C-alpha cells in the first residue's frame, strides 16, 4: 500500500467494482433516511419477484447518535455504501470479498470472518438473516439476506451488503477519529462534517420544535394514507420516510414516552406494510417488466399466477366500491 | 464394502448451531441407512463453519434382501370343485408376477412369498438428498435467491462419493460431485476428492481441519502454549472455546495487549469486553489478578499476524475506552439520579413501568420476609434493596453492556455507599440466569430474586401473556423454575396457593394495569399460575419417578414447593424397601374407598363387631390429622407403616359396605378418618408398585 485510499477513492472503487458486477449505480435518495435500506431502491425494490441490482452511497441520519462532533465514532449522519442484489447471486460472498481486495485489503494479510448477526428493522417491518463481517475484529459490513420487507415475506430474496464507510475507511487509513479521515484532495472529514455534526446535535437534542414535529408527524401520516388510497406509491413512500425521520427527531428529543413509542412504531410499520403491498400490485399491473425468467413469470403473473389472482381480486373489490 | 462421503457445503453457519447440526446429520443418516437395510460399521462426522459432513465406514454394497408374504383369496374361492386354480387365484398370482405353483396354503387361504433382492448402495444413496439433506431442521433458517427451501444458510456445494464414484443427485440447483472447497483464503482453487477416504487429508492439505474435535484440541494446545510461554494463567471458558472452534477452519492463536490503565475497570467489564464482545480468552496472574493481555484465534495461518493483532487490539481499546468513560461518568451521579431516570422505563407495554413493578416487588418481599422470619436488619436491607435494585438500567455502562445488568447494580451500589448485604442482593437479583445457573448465595438476595420472579409471573399471567408450546418470549418458564430452585435451596416453607391469594388480593390486584381484574378472574389466574409452577417442579425432578411426583403433588394442593420436593425424594428413598409395595397398596386401598364413599360421620366404637375393627381404631387414634402434619416425614411414614397390618386385617375381616346401614356407615367413617391422615402426605394411588 503506497498511498492510503481516501474516502472518495473508496467510494469510486466500490462504485466501479459493483457496476462491473451488474449493479446499477443509483444516487443517494433525496429524502432523510436512517439507513440505506430505507431508500426506495432497497425497501420498495426488495418486494415482488422482479430482479434488481443496485449500488449507491446513502447518507444516513440518526439524530439520537449525534455527539456534537465530539465522539470519534458516533455520528448524527454517517455514510453507507449500499449494494442490493436480487435474487441473491450464488457467489455473493466471493463478490464481497473481491470488493475488499479492490480496496487494497488482502485477505491473506488479515483475519476476515462472517459472524452471525440477524438484522431487523421493526419500524419498517423488515428482517433478514446474515452476518457482520469482521476485519481483524472490527465490524466493517453488514451482510443480510432479506426474508421480510414491509412485514411481507419476500418473493425473491435480496442480498444486501452495507459497508459502513466511516469505519471501513478509518481502518484503511488507520486514524483514531472519523474527523481525521481524508475525504479527498487533502480535505479532511472533519473539515466538511464537524460543524454540521455539532449543529445537528444541538438541533436534535435542544432546539427541535417538539410541537411542530408532533403536528408534522400527524400531517405526514395523513398525507401518506391519502396517497396510498390513490395508489400513488412513491409519493406515499416519501411521506412515510418523513414520518420515520420525524419520529427519530422526536425520539432524540426525548419527546416520546415509552408507551407512546410502541404506538408510533406501529403506525409507521403499518404504513410500510401498505406501501410495500401497493408497490407490488403496481408492478404487477405493469406485468413485472424486469422479470424475464419464463418459469417465474408463469408462477407470478401467468394465467394462474399468484399476482394475477391478487390483481383480479383487487379489480373486483374496486368494482364493488365502484364510482368512488 | 465401501466408504461413503457426504458433504454439505454452506455459507458460514452460526457458530452455536454447528455442533448440533453435525449431530443431526449423523442421526438422520443412520436412520436413513437403517431404514434402507444398508449395513455399515460406523459413521464419522465432520463440521466446520462452512461444511457438515459424514463418512460412512464399510458400507455394504447391497441392502439386505427380504421376503414379503402376501395373502391371496380363500381356498374356497381359489380352487374350483375339481381342485384346480380358479381365475381369481391365477389373477392374484399374476398380480404379484408369480405363478400358482408358488402358492402355499395355510389357515384356509393361499399365500405367496415374494423375495425382494437387496438394492445397490449406489442406488439407495441417491435418495439421501431428499431423505436426509433436505430434511435437516434448524432453529434459525432462511430462504435465498428464488428458492422455497428453508435452510440454516445457503447450500453452495455438495460432495457425494461412494469410494471413488460419485453418487449423483441435486438439491435445488446444486449438483453433487467430488469437488469441495478448501480454506476461503489460504486455498483458492478447487479441491477434488479422488476417493471418500481421502476427505480429511485432502481438506487438511487445503487448510481445513474438518474434524471438529481435532480442531478444538489444536486450538486448546495453541492457546495453552502461548499462555505458558508468557507465564500467563489462562481461563478457558468451554462455551467460548466451542464458539471459537466453530468460527474457524484453520486456527492460529495470537496474543494481544492493552494499556494497564484499563485494569482499573471492574473485572467483569474487562472480561465481558474481551470474552463476549470480541471472543477473546482473558488471562490472569497466579493470584487471579487480570492481566492486560488477551489471546484470540485467527481463521488463517501465521503470516501477517501483526496486522491481525494490532487490528484486534485497536477494537478492544476502543471498547475499553468507552467503558472507562461510562464508568467515570456514572460515578458522578447517584442512585437517586438513576432511579429518577428509570421513571420512563417500561416493564411491558400491557403491564406498566419498571418502577411500578419494583413497587409491587417491594411489597411482596416485605410480606415474604415476614413469613420467613427475617431479622430486623435483614428486613431493612431487603427493603432498601427492593427500592433501588433496577437503578443500573439507566446507567451508561448497562446502556452499552446490557449483559452486565444486575452485576453493575451490585458494583455501583458498593461504590455509592450501600452496605455489603444490599450490594450483594442487587448483584444476585437475576439469579439463577439459566436452568442450571448458580443461585443467590445470600438470603436477602434470594428473597429479592424470588419476589421479582413472582411479580413477573403474576403480572404476565394477569395480562394473559402466558407461555404456550415452545413459545416463551418473556422467559417465564425460566423464572418459575428459578423460583422453585431458590425455594428448595433456601428450604423456605410456605403455601404457594395461600401466598398467591394474599399477594393478589393485597398487593397486586386492584391497581395500575390490574385494576380491571375481577375476583373470579383472579382465582383463575392464581390456579393457572399454581399449575404452571407445579409443572416446573416436574421439570426440576425430571428423571426421578413421575409416579412419586404425582403422589406428592396431587394432594398437596396448597403448593408448598419445598414440601413437595422433599416428599418426592423421601418417597424415592423408600421405594426400594421390601415392604414399600404392601404399605402403598394398603394406603391406596383406603384412599380409593374413601373417595368413592364420602362420609361425614364419627366412628362409634359401640358398633364394632370384631377385634380387627378395634385394632384399627386404636391404631388410628395415635394422632389427629392436624398433629400428623407436625411430624417429620420419617415420623409420618413410620406411622403409616404401623397401620399396614391393621388395615389389611380390617379389609380381610370385614365387608365395609355391610348390609346393615349402621355398620356400613360406621366402617366408612373409619375409612374416612384414615384417609384424612393419609392424604396430608400424598396420593398413594398414583404410585406404581411392581
Interface residues (C-beta under 8 A of the other chain):
Chain A: X49 X72 X73 X87 X88 X89 X90 X93 X97 X107 X108 X109 X110 X111 X112 X113 X114 X115 X116 X118 X128 X129 X131 X135 X136 X137 X138 X145 X147 X154 X155 X156 X157 X159 X171 X257 X258 X259 X262 X293 X296
Chain B: X11 X12 X14 X15 X16 X49 X140 X141 X142 X143 X144 X145 X146 X153 X154 X156 X173 X184 X185 X186 X247 X278 X296 X298 X299 X300 X303 X304 X307 X308 X310 X311 X312 X314 X315 X316 X318 X344 X345 X346 X349 X353
